[in-house]
Amino acid sequence: MADVLAVSPHLDDAALSCGATLARWAAEGRDVLVYSAFAGLPEQPFPPAAQRFHELWQLHDDPVQARRAEDEEAMRDLGVTESHGPFLDEIYRDAADEADVERELELVIGRLIEVHRPGTVLTCSALGLHKDHVMARDATVRAAVSSGTPLMLWEDLPYGIWTRELPPLPAGRSWGPTVITEADADAWKTKTTAVARYVSQYAMLSYRETPIEDQLERHARTLARGSGVAEQVWTVV
């Protein structure tokens, strides 16, 4: 059983986007399960586009397994339980399979909700419109609405640093009020420790030589009402 089910598109998205909130909930004694959907293990030969990412990550033989190991350490830091989905990241899968993947993902998330009966389901808002983020969000929204489970959408980071435009939700759903959650020093430190576990992603996440931790903190200070740091989620109506 889990009090909170967080559906993360990729292995680093939950920590980057709402790591301080997850850490605070865990510290308060809530059982949090983070399901990273697109964490399936691809078979070789890898597509050329994937190979270019592997070069950037400096991972070659078994890149997703290495990234899973990073995620396990990060989730341990946050005090939550991780679960890695079987679905392939966009860089590995055939575009012809997209519709089947989304249907199966919705079924999997529905089963997770049925088994764990969480009080809250949390997933990405799909800011930036990454294909995997949109697919994970839409599948989660439909599964949560079908079960009647309260749902929140986190601000996808670092995409939210660059864009504030909220993408359309699945038919029949609308954006609800924004919830700003300020993070105390312990929760923020835990988040930055967890983010640092994703060593393979550092080069990709750095922007103009600014480390990702500095980008996140600068953005979090713009959200906080006072002099602290905060994270942002939206409700769905």
Phi, psi and chi 1 to 4 in degrees:
 res  aa     phi    psi   chi1   chi2   chi3   chi4
   1 MET       -  148.1  -58.5  -67.8  -74.7      -
   2 ALA  -138.2  139.3      -      -      -      -
   3 ASP   -74.6  -32.5  -59.1  -43.4      -      -
   4 VAL  -131.5  131.5  177.5      -      -      -
   5 LEU  -110.5  116.8  170.5   63.1      -      -
   6 ALA  -108.7  121.2      -      -      -      -
   7 VAL  -100.7  110.3  178.4      -      -      -
   8 SER  -101.8  129.4 -177.5      -      -      -
   9 PRO   -58.6  -53.5  -21.9   31.9      -      -
  10 HIS  -118.4  177.7  -58.8  118.8      -      -
  11 LEU   -71.8  -14.7  -70.4  162.7      -      -
  12 ASP  -115.0   -6.6   53.3    1.0      -      -
  13 ASP   -65.2  -40.5  -71.4  -41.8      -      -
  14 ALA   -64.6  -45.0      -      -      -      -
  15 ALA   -64.0  -44.6      -      -      -      -
  16 LEU   -63.6  -41.8  -73.4  165.2      -      -
  17 SER   -88.8  -37.8  -59.0      -      -      -
  18 CYS  -144.8   31.2   60.9      -      -      -
  19 GLY   -58.7  -37.6      -      -      -      -
  20 ALA   -68.9  -38.9      -      -      -      -
  21 THR   -64.7  -44.8  -60.6      -      -      -
  22 LEU   -62.2  -41.7  -63.0  178.6      -      -
  23 ALA   -63.5  -40.4      -      -      -      -
  24 ARG   -65.6  -44.6  178.0  173.4   60.8   81.8
  25 TRP   -60.4  -42.8  -76.3  -16.1      -      -
  26 ALA   -62.8  -41.6      -      -      -      -
  27 ALA   -64.8  -28.0      -      -      -      -
  28 GLU   -81.0   -2.8  -68.2  171.3   -9.2      -
  29 GLY    98.3    7.1      -      -      -      -
  30 ARG   -81.4  139.4  -59.9  178.6   73.3  177.3
  31 ASP   -83.9  118.4  -69.0  -36.4      -      -
  32 VAL  -116.7  126.2  179.6      -      -      -
  33 LEU  -110.6  123.4  173.5   62.8      -      -
  34 VAL  -106.5  113.7  177.3      -      -      -
  35 TYR  -101.8  110.7  175.8   74.9      -      -
  36 SER   -91.0  108.2  -65.2      -      -      -
  37 ALA   -68.2  -51.0      -      -      -      -
  38 PHE   -95.3   63.6  -62.7  102.7      -      -
  39 ALA  -121.8   21.4      -      -      -      -
  40 GLY   -67.1  154.4      -      -      -      -
  41 LEU   -92.0  112.8  -59.9  173.1      -      -
  42 PRO   -78.9  155.9   30.5  -34.8      -      -
  43 GLU   -99.2  150.3  -63.8 -179.2   -5.5      -
  44 GLN   -80.2  154.7  -62.2 -164.6   42.4      -
  45 PRO   -76.9  143.0   28.3  -34.6      -      -
  46 PHE   -79.2  145.5  -58.9  125.9      -      -
  47 PRO   -60.1  152.3  -20.6   32.2      -      -
  48 PRO   -55.2  -40.2  -27.4   35.4      -      -
  49 ALA   -62.0  -40.7      -      -      -      -
  50 ALA   -65.2  -39.0      -      -      -      -
  51 GLN   -61.7  -34.3  -67.3 -179.6   42.8      -
  52 ARG   -67.2  -38.8  -71.7 -168.0  -71.6  -87.1
  53 PHE   -64.9  -40.9  -83.3  101.8      -      -
  54 HIS   -59.4  -38.1  -61.9  169.4      -      -
  55 GLU   -62.8  -43.6  -68.5  -68.8  -23.0      -
  56 LEU   -64.6  -38.7 -176.0   61.4      -      -
  57 TRP   -78.5  -16.3  -58.4  -18.9      -      -
  58 GLN    60.4   41.0  -61.9 -175.1   37.2      -
  59 LEU  -128.4  138.4  -61.5  173.9      -      -
  60 HIS  -133.3  -66.1  -59.2  -75.6      -      -
  61 ASP   -64.9  -46.9  -65.3  -24.6      -      -
  62 ASP  -140.6   67.8 -159.6   -9.5      -      -
  63 PRO   -63.1  -39.7   22.0  -33.3      -      -
  64 VAL   -72.8  -34.9  176.6      -      -      -
  65 GLN   -62.5  -38.7 -168.3   61.3   61.4      -
  66 ALA   -65.2  -39.9      -      -      -      -
  67 ARG   -69.1  -34.6  -67.3 -161.7   59.9 -158.4
  68 ARG   -61.1  -40.4  -76.8 -176.8  170.0 -166.2
  69 ALA   -63.4  -40.4      -      -      -      -
  70 GLU   -60.0  -43.9  -67.6  174.6  -16.1      -
  71 ASP   -64.8  -39.6 -172.7   63.7      -      -
  72 GLU   -58.8  -41.8  -71.1  168.7    3.1      -
  73 GLU   -67.0  -42.0  -68.3 -173.8  -14.1      -
  74 ALA   -63.8  -43.6      -      -      -      -
  75 MET   -67.2  -34.3  -64.2  -61.8  103.5      -
  76 ARG   -62.9  -41.0 -167.7  176.7  -54.9  119.8
  77 ASP   -59.1  -42.9  -70.5  -27.5      -      -
  78 LEU   -72.7  -17.9  -64.6  179.3      -      -
  79 GLY    84.1   23.5      -      -      -      -
  80 VAL  -116.9  170.5  -53.6      -      -      -
  81 THR   -99.7  132.9  -58.6      -      -      -
  82 GLU  -102.3  151.0   85.6  -74.9  -17.2      -
  83 SER  -142.2  130.2  176.5      -      -      -
  84 HIS  -105.6  120.8  -63.9  151.9      -      -
  85 GLY   -74.6  164.2      -      -      -      -
  86 PRO   -91.0   -1.8   34.9  -36.1      -      -
  87 PHE   -79.9  140.1  -57.6   98.8      -      -
  88 LEU   -78.0  140.1  -65.5 -179.9      -      -
  89 ASP   -56.3  151.8 -172.3  -63.7      -      -
  90 GLU   -51.4  -34.3  178.0 -168.6   10.5      -
  91 ILE   -71.2  -10.9   64.0  173.5      -      -
  92 TYR  -109.9  -21.4  -58.2  112.9      -      -
  93 ARG   -98.1  163.8   67.1  176.5 -177.0  -94.9
  94 ASP   -83.5  129.5 -171.2  -31.2      -      -
  95 ALA   -58.8  -25.6      -      -      -      -
  96 ALA   -67.2  -16.9      -      -      -      -
  97 ASP   -92.5    0.1  -61.2  -28.5      -      -
  98 GLU   -55.5  -49.1  -59.7  -73.9  -88.8      -
  99 ALA   -63.4  -40.4      -      -      -      -
 100 ASP   -64.9  -40.2  -69.3  -20.0      -      -
 101 VAL   -62.5  -45.4  169.6      -      -      -
 102 GLU   -65.0  -40.5 -174.3  165.6  -10.0      -
 103 ARG   -63.1  -44.6  -77.9 -167.3  -66.0  -90.3
 104 GLU   -66.3  -38.5 -179.3   60.8   25.8      -
 105 LEU   -62.6  -41.6  177.9   57.0      -      -
 106 GLU   -60.9  -40.4 -177.5  178.6  -15.5      -
 107 LEU   -64.0  -43.0  -69.4  173.8      -      -
 108 VAL   -62.6  -45.6  168.6      -      -      -
 109 ILE   -65.1  -39.3  -64.7  168.3      -      -
 110 GLY   -59.2  -40.2      -      -      -      -
 111 ARG   -67.5  -38.7  -73.5 -164.8  -69.3  -91.6
 112 LEU   -61.9  -41.6  -72.9  170.5      -      -
 113 ILE   -64.7  -41.7  -67.3  172.2      -      -
 114 GLU   -63.9  -40.4 -177.0  178.7   -0.9      -
 115 VAL   -74.3  -45.6  168.9      -      -      -
 116 HIS   -92.4  -21.1  -67.3  -79.4      -      -
 117 ARG    47.2   56.1  -59.0 -172.6 -179.9  -81.0
 118 PRO   -69.1  151.9   28.5  -36.5      -      -
 119 GLY   -78.3  -21.5      -      -      -      -
 120 THR  -142.2  136.6  -58.2      -      -      -
 121 VAL  -111.8  135.5  171.7      -      -      -
 122 LEU  -130.4  133.8 -178.1   65.6      -      -
 123 THR  -150.9 -173.7 -168.2      -      -      -
 124 CYS   -78.7  159.6   64.5      -      -      -
 125 SER   -91.5  -11.2   59.9      -      -      -
 126 ALA    71.2   26.5      -      -      -      -
 127 LEU   -56.7  135.4  -78.5  173.8      -      -
 128 GLY    93.7  -17.3      -      -      -      -
 129 LEU    59.0   33.1  -68.2  174.2      -      -
 130 HIS   -61.6  135.4 -173.2  -65.8      -      -
 131 LYS   -56.2  -43.2 -174.4 -179.9  -66.7 -175.1
 132 ASP   -66.9  -35.0  -71.4  -11.5      -      -
 133 HIS   -67.4  -44.2  -70.7 -134.6      -      -
 134 VAL   -61.7  -43.8  173.9      -      -      -
 135 MET   -64.6  -44.8 -166.8  178.7  -63.6      -
 136 ALA   -64.6  -43.5      -      -      -      -
 137 ARG   -62.6  -49.7 -176.9 -156.9   64.2 -176.0
 138 ASP   -64.6  -40.3  -70.6   -3.7      -      -
 139 ALA   -64.5  -39.7      -      -      -      -
 140 THR   -69.9  -42.5  -55.7      -      -      -
 141 VAL   -57.9  -47.7  167.8      -      -      -
 142 ARG   -64.6  -41.1  -73.5 -167.2  -69.2  -93.2
 143 ALA   -67.7  -41.3      -      -      -      -
 144 ALA   -67.8  -43.8      -      -      -      -
 145 VAL   -62.9  -41.8  168.5      -      -      -
 146 SER   -61.0  -34.2  177.2      -      -      -
 147 SER   -90.5   -9.6   67.0      -      -      -
 148 GLY    75.7   22.4      -      -      -      -
 149 THR   -90.3  132.5  -52.3      -      -      -
 150 PRO   -55.6  140.2  -26.7   35.9      -      -
 151 LEU  -130.5  138.9  173.2   67.5      -      -
 152 MET  -132.2  150.0  -65.2 -170.4  -65.0      -
 153 LEU  -118.9  124.4  -53.6  179.6      -      -
 154 TRP   -82.9  161.9   68.0   58.7      -      -
 155 GLU   -78.2  115.7  179.3 -174.9   32.7      -
 156 ASP   -66.2  119.6  -55.3   62.3      -      -
 157 LEU  -116.9  141.2  -65.6  173.7      -      -
 158 PRO   -86.2    3.0   32.4  -37.2      -      -
 159 TYR   -54.2  -38.8  -64.3  102.4      -      -
 160 GLY   -65.9  -16.1      -      -      -      -
 161 ILE   -70.0  -30.1  -63.1  172.7      -      -
 162 TRP  -101.7  -22.0  -48.6  -40.3      -      -
 163 THR  -141.2  143.6  179.9      -      -      -
 164 ARG  -115.6    4.1  -60.7  -63.7  175.2   91.0
 165 GLU   -77.5  118.2 -175.7  175.6   -7.2      -
 166 LEU   -80.5  124.2  -62.7  176.8      -      -
 167 PRO   -76.3  158.7   26.3  -32.1      -      -
 168 PRO   -60.9  144.4  -20.7   31.6      -      -
 169 LEU   -93.4  167.4  -67.7  172.0      -      -
 170 PRO   -55.2  154.9  -26.6   35.3      -      -
 171 ALA   -52.5  134.6      -      -      -      -
 172 GLY    90.1   -4.9      -      -      -      -
 173 ARG  -114.9  147.3  -62.1  -65.2  112.2 -170.6
 174 SER  -133.3  159.0  -58.6      -      -      -
 175 TRP   -72.2  130.2  -66.5   92.6      -      -
 176 GLY   -97.2 -164.7      -      -      -      -
 177 PRO   -62.9  150.7  -22.2   33.2      -      -
 178 THR   -80.4  140.2  -55.3      -      -      -
 179 VAL  -119.2  117.5  178.5      -      -      -
 180 ILE   -99.1  122.3  -56.0  -67.0      -      -
 181 THR  -114.4  113.8  -57.2      -      -      -
 182 GLU   -75.6  143.0  -61.9 -154.8   20.2      -
 183 ALA  -107.2  134.3      -      -      -      -
 184 ASP   -77.7  173.0   60.8   29.5      -      -
 185 ALA   -61.4  -38.9      -      -      -      -
 186 ASP   -66.0  -45.2  -72.4  -19.4      -      -
 187 ALA   -64.4  -39.6      -      -      -      -
 188 TRP   -68.9  -39.8 -168.8 -101.0      -      -
 189 LYS   -62.4  -40.6 -177.9  178.4  179.3 -179.7
 190 THR   -62.5  -41.6  -60.4      -      -      -
 191 LYS   -60.9  -48.3  170.2  174.9  176.6  163.6
 192 THR   -65.4  -33.9   56.9      -      -      -
 193 THR   -63.8  -43.3  -61.2      -      -      -
 194 ALA   -65.6  -44.1      -      -      -      -
 195 VAL   -60.2  -36.4  167.4      -      -      -
 196 ALA   -65.9  -15.5      -      -      -      -
 197 ARG   -70.5  -22.0  -61.4  -67.4 -171.0 -178.0
 198 TYR   -86.0   64.2  -60.7  101.8      -      -
 199 VAL   -59.2  -38.6  175.6      -      -      -
 200 SER   -64.2  -21.7   67.3      -      -      -
 201 GLN   -95.1   -4.0  -55.7  -57.1  -66.2      -
 202 TYR   -58.4  -47.5 -106.0   60.8      -      -
 203 ALA   -61.3  -38.9      -      -      -      -
 204 MET   -73.3  -32.8 -168.6  166.1   62.5      -
 205 LEU   -85.0  -20.9  -68.4  170.3      -      -
 206 SER   -68.4  144.3  -64.2      -      -      -
 207 TYR  -131.1  117.9  178.8   68.9      -      -
 208 ARG    51.3   44.6  -66.1 -179.5  178.2  175.7
 209 GLU    66.7   14.6  -60.1 -175.4   -4.2      -
 210 THR   -95.4  119.2  -58.2      -      -      -
 211 PRO   -58.2  150.7  -20.8   31.9      -      -
 212 ILE   -60.4  -35.8 -175.9   60.0      -      -
 213 GLU   -60.5  -39.9  -66.7   93.8  -20.2      -
 214 ASP   -68.6  -38.9  -67.9  -11.7      -      -
 215 GLN   -61.0  -45.2  -63.0  176.0   55.9      -
 216 LEU   -64.5  -43.1  -66.0  174.4      -      -
 217 GLU   -66.4  -41.8 -178.5  171.7  -11.9      -
 218 ARG   -60.3  -43.6 -172.7 -179.2  -54.9  155.4
 219 HIS   -67.0  -41.7 -179.4   68.2      -      -
 220 ALA   -62.7  -29.9      -      -      -      -
 221 ARG   -72.6  -27.7  -69.0 -169.1 -178.4  -77.7
 222 THR   -72.2  -22.2   69.3      -      -      -
 223 LEU   -86.5  -29.3  -63.5  174.9      -      -
 224 ALA   -70.1  145.9      -      -      -      -
 225 ARG   -75.6  -28.9  -63.4  179.0 -179.7   85.7
 226 GLY  -112.9 -128.0      -      -      -      -
 227 SER  -102.8    8.9   58.9      -      -      -
 228 GLY   -94.4 -151.3      -      -      -      -
 229 VAL  -129.1  156.1  -70.7      -      -      -
 230 ALA  -151.9  162.5      -      -      -      -
 231 GLU  -121.9  160.9  -67.4  175.2  -28.4      -
 232 GLN  -127.5  134.0 -179.9  172.1 -141.3      -
 233 VAL  -133.3  164.7  -59.7      -      -      -
 234 TRP  -123.4  148.1  -69.9  -89.2      -      -
 235 THR   -87.7  165.6   55.0      -      -      -
 236 VAL  -125.1  133.7  176.5      -      -      -
 237 VAL  -123.6      -  -63.8      -      -      -
